[in-house]
């Protein structure tokens, strides 16, 4: 007997009674008309990609179809069709869609091709980890325990991994715990934020340089691939790696050798590479901002880390963990009213935003004050940094938090304006971590161009 993962119906993921396995029906697509009429594909896993490029599950020859056109994926609510930024779009029942749940029998149009989406009678079964923790990673939801069940096998290998997910979902932590459980755990774990390094310096950062290789190179320097010998290189935000740098990284990964800038000596690599991105690199390929061959090289194993809004079962366990951490008391727990409020939120900044909320609540040590400040920040008008209204009922701490929030809002808005909305340039100018700046921008409703 199985219990429903979310809602009943053909598209539902099912969770078995013991909570150790989920299952779902296989995704099927068949081309009804177009250059590839009669072609079909049945997916082995939870995703089926469609496009003209090698590596798609259903590869088409239709010239009006993009290299990576669209993808159908199993999600808790059913089967989701997503356009991958294609040139000519994806249509269902005459309506262009970017992302939509589709029912079995739906006819999808892309380019000159019409295909039918369906599901099979048999089910794909995937194990769930029994424990709610793997290393330092926590998660009670089936979505995270599904990942935890995969991690021992991923840690035991040496292939490249690609972690995808929104900012703040915990990709960096997962990369680190994979390294800690691997045969390379005695070696270094070296992190490179590809979006935080100036384009003119990233080759030197990755591969090193010889003395005199360029102005300011007063001494020879090892790059991260040399420095991480015997360990793991974590390439964070790989989607922001400059296009001109991508073939050099590809050659290094393929040939397992590098040359320092300005040098001729070949340095052999002994590293594992884990990359992470908050973008869908298939969309970046369609936009001409990422090389297909590098995508295939990094995408040996791809792991999607779901946002917190898709794994609400994790909010309570994470909030409790952070509370004991910041309160420095293993018996401490968040007040019920705060926890109820947190469970209702969508958390666009994901685990990182939740962690900050818990830290603030512990610091203020007053749920009423926290709730008032939180509401003030959430409903603040994003287009104007108006003076804070200090009403008589506001305590000093509330008034101070309001003032800080208003100043913060104005600062980040002016910062991104001066840098034409470019997140990386703004972060470098402010000497601030990109991820922290992105969180502030989202909190205050300020738009950016390189999200």
Long-range contacts (C-beta under 8 A, 24 or more apart in sequence): 5-76, 5-142, 6-76, 6-77, 7-77, 9-78, 10-104, 10-119, 11-74, 11-77, 11-78, 11-79, 11-101, 11-103, 11-104, 11-119, 12-78, 13-74, 13-76, 13-142, 14-123, 15-128, 15-142, 19-128, 19-142, 20-127, 20-128, 20-130, 21-125, 21-126, 21-127, 21-128, 22-125, 22-126, 22-128, 22-142, 22-146, 23-123, 23-124, 23-125, 23-126, 24-74, 24-123, 24-124, 25-119, 25-120, 25-121, 25-122, 25-123, 25-124, 26-119, 26-120, 26-122, 26-123, 26-124, 27-72, 27-74, 27-79, 27-117, 27-119, 27-120, 28-117, 28-118, 28-119, 28-120, 29-58, 29-72, 29-108, 29-115, 29-116, 29-117, 29-118, 30-115, 30-116, 30-118, 31-58, 31-60, 31-113, 31-114, 31-115, 32-107, 32-114, 32-115, 32-116, 33-113, 33-114, 34-60, 34-62, 34-111, 34-112, 34-113, 34-114, 34-115, 35-60, 35-61, 35-62, 35-112, 35-113, 36-60, 36-61, 36-62, 36-113, 42-120, 43-72, 44-124, 45-124, 46-73, 46-74, 46-124, 46-126, 47-71, 47-72, 47-73, 47-74, 48-72, 48-73, 49-282, 50-110, 50-115, 51-84, 51-282, 53-285, 53-292, 54-292, 54-296, 55-292, 55-295, 55-296, 55-299, 58-115, 60-111, 60-113, 62-110, 62-111, 62-112, 62-113, 63-111, 64-88, 64-110, 64-111, 64-112, 64-113, 65-110, 65-111, 65-112, 65-113, 66-286, 67-285, 67-286, 67-292, 68-282, 68-283, 68-285, 68-286, 69-110, 69-111, 70-108, 70-110, 71-282, 72-102, 72-117, 75-101, 75-310, 76-143, 76-310, 77-101, 78-102, 78-103, 79-103, 79-104, 79-117, 79-119, 81-106, 81-108, 81-117, 84-280, 84-282, 84-283, 84-286, 85-283, 85-286, 85-287, 86-110, 86-286, 87-286, 132-317, 134-177, 135-177, 135-180, 135-181, 136-173, 136-176, 136-177, 137-170, 137-173, 137-174, 137-177, 138-314, 138-317, 138-318, 138-321, 139-311, 139-314, 139-317, 140-313, 140-314, 140-316, 140-317, 141-311, 141-312, 141-313, 141-314, 142-313, 143-306, 143-310, 143-311, 144-306, 144-311, 144-314, 147-174, 147-303, 147-305, 150-303, 151-177, 151-178, 151-181, 152-181, 154-178, 154-301, 154-303, 155-179, 155-181, 155-182, 156-182, 156-183, 157-301, 158-182, 158-183, 158-184, 158-272, 159-272, 159-300, 159-301, 160-253, 160-272, 160-273, 160-274, 160-275, 160-297, 160-298, 160-299, 160-300, 160-301, 161-273, 161-274, 161-275, 161-300, 161-301, 161-302, 161-303, 162-238, 162-274, 162-275, 162-276, 162-277, 162-281, 162-298, 162-299, 162-300, 162-301, 162-302, 162-303, 163-274, 163-275, 163-276, 163-277, 163-303, 163-305, 164-276, 164-277, 164-278, 164-279, 164-280, 164-281, 164-302, 164-303, 164-304, 164-305, 165-276, 165-278, 165-304, 165-305, 165-306, 165-307, 166-278, 166-307, 166-350, 167-278, 167-349, 167-350, 167-352, 167-435, 167-438, 167-439, 168-308, 168-349, 168-350, 168-351, 168-352, 168-353, 168-435, 168-439, 169-305, 169-306, 169-307, 169-308, 169-350, 169-351, 170-305, 170-350, 170-351, 171-236, 171-276, 171-305, 172-234, 172-236, 172-276, 174-303, 174-305, 175-232, 175-234, 175-274, 175-276, 176-234, 178-232, 178-274, 179-231, 179-232, 179-234, 179-272, 179-274, 182-232, 182-272, 184-230, 184-231, 184-232, 184-272, 186-230, 186-231, 187-228, 187-229, 187-230, 187-231, 187-232, 188-227, 188-228, 188-229, 188-230, 188-231, 188-232, 189-228, 189-231, 189-232, 189-234, 190-224, 190-227, 190-228, 190-231, 190-232, 190-233, 190-234, 191-234, 191-236, 192-224, 192-233, 192-234, 192-235, 192-236, 193-236, 193-237, 193-434, 194-235, 194-236, 194-237, 194-238, 194-239, 194-240, 194-241, 195-236, 195-237, 195-240, 195-423, 195-424, 195-427, 195-434, 195-450, 196-237, 196-424, 196-427, 196-428, 196-433, 196-434, 198-428, 199-242, 199-244, 199-245, 202-241, 202-242, 202-245, 203-245, 203-248, 203-261, 204-261, 206-245, 206-248, 206-249, 206-252, 206-258, 207-248, 207-252, 207-258, 207-259, 207-260, 207-261, 208-258, 208-260, 208-261, 208-263, 208-267, 209-260, 209-261, 209-262, 209-263, 210-260, 210-261, 210-262, 210-263, 211-262, 212-262, 213-260, 213-261, 213-262, 213-263, 214-261, 214-262, 217-261, 217-262, 220-260, 221-260, 222-260, 223-258, 223-260, 225-252, 225-258, 225-267, 225-269, 225-271, 226-258, 226-267, 228-271, 229-269, 229-270, 229-271, 230-270, 230-271, 231-271, 231-272, 232-271, 232-272, 232-273, 232-274, 233-271, 233-272, 233-273, 233-274, 234-274, 234-275, 234-276, 235-273, 235-274, 235-275, 235-276, 236-275, 236-276, 237-276, 237-277, 237-278, 237-434, 238-275, 238-276, 238-277, 238-281, 238-298, 239-277, 239-278, 239-279, 239-281, 239-284, 239-289, 239-290, 240-424, 240-450, 243-288, 243-289, 243-290, 243-291, 246-290, 246-291, 246-294, 247-291, 247-294, 249-294, 250-291, 250-293, 250-294, 250-297, 253-294, 253-297, 253-298, 254-297, 273-298, 278-451, 307-347, 307-350, 308-347, 308-350, 308-351, 308-354, 309-346, 309-347, 312-343, 315-342, 315-343, 315-347, 315-354, 316-343, 318-351, 318-354, 318-355, 319-354, 319-358, 322-354, 322-355, 322-358, 322-359, 323-358, 323-361, 323-362, 326-358, 326-359, 326-362, 326-363, 327-362, 334-358, 334-361, 335-367, 337-367, 337-371, 338-367, 338-370, 338-371, 341-371, 341-374, 348-442, 349-439, 349-442, 349-443, 352-435, 352-439, 353-439, 353-442, 353-443, 356-439, 364-397, 364-401, 366-397, 369-395, 369-397, 369-398, 369-401, 372-398, 373-398, 373-401, 373-402, 373-405, 376-401, 376-402, 376-405, 377-405, 377-443, 377-444, 380-405, 380-406, 380-409, 380-444, 380-445, 382-409, 382-444, 382-445, 382-446, 383-445, 385-409, 385-410, 385-413, 408-440, 408-444, 409-444, 409-446, 412-437, 412-440, 412-441, 412-444, 412-446, 413-444, 413-446, 416-441, 416-446, 416-447, 416-448, 420-449, 421-447, 421-448, 421-449, 421-450, 422-448, 422-449, 422-450, 423-448, 423-449, 423-450, 423-451, 424-450
